[in-house]
């Protein structure tokens, strides 16, 4: 009933917006309702994506497509927003990997750790065969179209309030906040840490009162959440990369002309590029170094992290996601042309 009431409220809000805008809009104009959970500014990834997309689409479509943005969770939490896109109440949303997990469990493939050496490698993978295979599988499973992968703010780091972490041994017994995802919890367990699932909005208090000792997120998220006020140590592990997934209602896309679909696709690319430029220009680590001790593990120490976490995570993905998940994992592990870092080999993990 709660979801129904939210859906009715959203439909009323959209209808009110439509009636207001149509008074001054030409009849042939099509309006696209886009939702994301952050402020609609260029200071954060989803805001930058939505802003640049809106501007570009108006120009590229010659005014036939216009975007109305609903930022900061105005339409509900992410799972509800995904449902609104599926129903066609709104046409698009920029959501996290976790938002899709319930209706598309194979998104868990992305939680295979230490896959990437740097941000440029992530773009090669998500813009290449794996990104296309993932989008195709999401569509076949959920009916949602994926047109782009935005940068959430870089690769994951570990933070804590107890001590510098150089190697897996330093994680023994450490209580680490994770999202409510088995793969994230298994990652911490494989390092002999204690995973504790806590909602993001409750995390600052949990860190402050020492319910947990640490957490993992990109450095930009650590900075945005002001977690350096309650965490004193940061380790640059770069162990995970979870992009924003840009989803669209399929019926809406089908109803567009070929020219409009081309314009929309190009505008999505402009939005995705905005998020990547923001990540590339981030000075989060430099700024966090003023209030936190930054630890950069050596290549040997990072190999120890990989050896301890990759086998159990690969096994978990194969067992929990079945043959289709295993096949997707193999594509994910394939090294792309120009990619740096060591080649991932899963054969030794059987």
N, C-alpha and C positions, 0 to 999 in steps of 0.2 A: 504493500500500500504506500509505503514511504517513497519508493521509486516511482510509482504511478503519480503521486502528487507532485514530485519534482518534475516529471515529464510534462504534466499539465501546466505547471508554472512556467517551464521553459517555452512550451508552445505558445503560451499567452504572451510571454516577453518577446519572442520572435515575431509573433503576429503584430504586436504593438509597434515594434521597430519597423516592420515591413510597411504597415499602414502609414507610418510617419514619413518614411523615406520615399515611398512610391508617389507621394503627392508632388514631389519635385523631380522625380526620376522619369526618364523615358520608358515607355511600355516594354521595349525590347531588352531593357537592362535586367541581367540576372544577378541576384545577390547570393553571396556565399557566406555562411555563418561559420566562423572559425573560433575554436576554444583553445585556450592554454592556461596553465596554472600560475604563471608569474605576472609581474607588472608589465604592462605593454610599453616598455622602454628599450632603448638600445643597450642598456647596461646589463641585461641578462640574455641568455641564449634564445629562449622562446619568444621573448619580447622583440629581439632583433629579427628573428625569423618572420614573425607576424608583420612587423613594420615594413621590412623590405619587400615581403611578398605582396602586401597590400598596395604599396607604391608601384611595384613593377607590373602587377596584374592590371591595374587601371590603365597603365601606358600601353602594355603589350596587347591587351584586348580591345584597345581603342574605345574604352568606356562601356563595352558590352558586359563586362564582369566587374562587380564591385564587392569588396569584402567588408563585413561587419565583424569586429573582433569582440569576443567575450573573454577577457583575461581574468587572472587571479581567482580562478575557481568559481566564477559567478554561476556556472551551470551545474555545480556539484563536484563530487570527487571524481577521480580519473576513471574509475570503473563505470560510473554513471555516464560520463562523457563519451566513453567508447560505445556504450549502448545507444546514446542519442545519435551518434554518427551511423551506427548500423540501421537504426530505424528511419534515418533521413530527417529527423527533427532539426538537426544541424548537418552541415555538409562536410565539415572537416575538423580535425583536432590534432594538436601536437602533444603526444603523450609519452610517458616513460615506458621502459621495458616492462616494469612491474605491472603497469596498467593493463597490458595485454596477456599477462601470464595465465589468468583464469580461463580465458576463452581460447588462448593459443599457448599451451604449455611448452611447445618446442622453442619458444623464445629463450628458454633456459640454456640452449646451446651457447649463447653469448657469455655464459658464466664460466666457460672453460678458461682458466687463469693463465696469465703470462703469455698470451697469444701475440701481443704487439710490442715492438721495440720503441715505437714513437707514434705521434699523432698522424703523421703522413701515411704510415702503414695502415692505420685504421681506415683512412679514406680510400686507399687502394682496394681494400677488402670489401668495404660496403658499397663502393661504386662499381665493383667488378662482379664476377660470376656469383660469389656468395650473396651479395646484396640483392641481385636479381632473383636468385633461387629462394631467398628468404621471403621476398615480397610475393613471389608466386605462391609459395606454400601458405603464407598468411591469407592470401585471397582465396585459395582453394579450401581452406579450413574455416575461415570466418566470413568471407564475402566482402571484406574490407580491402580497398586498394591502398597500397603503400607507394607514395611517389618520392619520398626522400628520407634521409637519415641525418638529423641535426646533431651537432656536437654539444653534449651536456656540459662541457667544461674541461675536458681532458681525461687522462687516465687516472685510475684510483690510487690513492695513497692511504697509508695507515697512520692514525694519530692515537696518542694515549697520554695519560697523566702520570705515569709511573716511572718510565725509564726509556733510554734510547733503545730502539729495536734494530739490530744489525743482521740477525739471523733467525731462523725458526725457533731456536732454543729460547730466545728472548720473549717469545709469545706464550710460553708454558704457563697455564693458569690464568692468563689475562682475560678479563671479562670484556667482550667486544660487542657493541651494538651492531646488529644487522637488520636489513629489511626482513619481512616475514617470507623468506624464500629459502627452501631447503638447501639449494646449491650454495648460497652465501653462508649459511650456517655450517655446512660441511667444509667449506673452505677454512673457516676459523677452527673447526674441530681438527682438521688435518694438521694444523699448526699447534695442536694441544692447547688451544685457547678455549674459552667458554662463550659460545654465541648466545646473545640475549636479544630477542626481537622487540624493538621499541619503535613506535611511530616517530616520524621526523619531528613533528611539532613538540613531542615530549622529550626529545633528545637533549637539548641544552640543560634542562633540569636534572635529567638522569646522569649526565656527566658531572654536573655541579655537585650533586649530593653523593657521587661515587657509587650509584647503583651499577654503573658500568665504568670500566677504566678507559675504553677507547672506542673508536668507530672507523669506518672506511668510506671514503667518498673522494671525488676529484678535489684538488686543492682549491679550485674556484668556489666549490660548494662549502668547503671548510671556511673560507674567507667570508662568503656571503652569509653563512649562518653564524658568524662571529664565534666559532668554536674555539678559536685561539684564546678566548677568555677563560675557558675551562679545560684546555688541553695544552700541555707544555712540550710535547714531543711529536714530531712528524717524520715518517719514514717514506722515502720516495721509492715505493715498490713498483708502481705502474702495473699492477696485477690484473686490472679489469678495465674494460671500456664498454659502456652501455649508452648507445646513442638515443636521442629522441626519435620516436617513430612518427612520421607524418602520415596520418590516415585520412582517407576520403570515402564518402558514400558512393558506391558504385553506380547506382541509378542516376545520381546527379551527374557524374562524369559522362555516362552514356547519353544523357540529354543535351550535352554540349556539342557544338559544331566541331569539325576537325580543327579549324583555326583557333577556336576557343580552348580546346584541349591542349593544343600546342603552346598557346600563350600561358595557360595555367602551369604546364610542365616546366616551362622556362622560368616562370615566376617562383615556383617551388625551388628550383636550382639557385636562384638569387637569394632566397631566404636561407637555404642550407648553407650557402657560402658565407652569409653574414654570421652565422653561428660559429663557423670554422675560423673566420677571421678574428672573431672575438676571443676564441680559445687560444689562437696563435699569438695574440697580442697581450694575453694575460700576464700580469706581473704578480700573480697570487703568491707563488713560492717566495719571491723576493720580499714581498710585504709581510708574509707570515714569518719569515726569518727574523724579523724585528722582535717578535714576541714568542717564538717557538724555537726549540733546538731542532734543526733539520739534519736528518741522517740519510746518507746516500750509500746503500749497500754496494759492496764491490761486485764485480761480475761473478766471482766465485760464490759469494753469499746469495746472490740472486738465483744462481743455479740450485742452491740448496732449497730455496723457497719453491722453485719449480719442481724439483724432484719429489718434494713432500706433498705438493698439492695437486699436480696435474693427474697422476694415476687415479686417485680416488674420485676426482671430479669427472674424468673421462668415463670411469666405470659407472658412476651415478647417472650420467647423461644417457649412456647406452641402455642401462637397466630401466630407467624411469621413462624414457622417451621412445623406446622401441626402435624398430628398424628404420623408420622415417627420421627419427631424431639422430640415430647413428649415421645415417647417410648425410644428413645436414651438417653434422659435426665434421665429417671428413672433408666436405667442401670448405667449411670454416677454417680448417687447419691447413688447407693448401696455400702454399706461398705464392704470392702474386708477383708478376714482373716488376722489378724495381724495388721490391720490398727488402728492408734491411733486417738484421737480426737472424738468429738461428732458425733453421727449418724445423717445424713441428713434426715429430714422428710418433704416431700413436701405436705403432706395431709392438714396441717394447712393453706396452702397458696392458697387453692382453692377459 
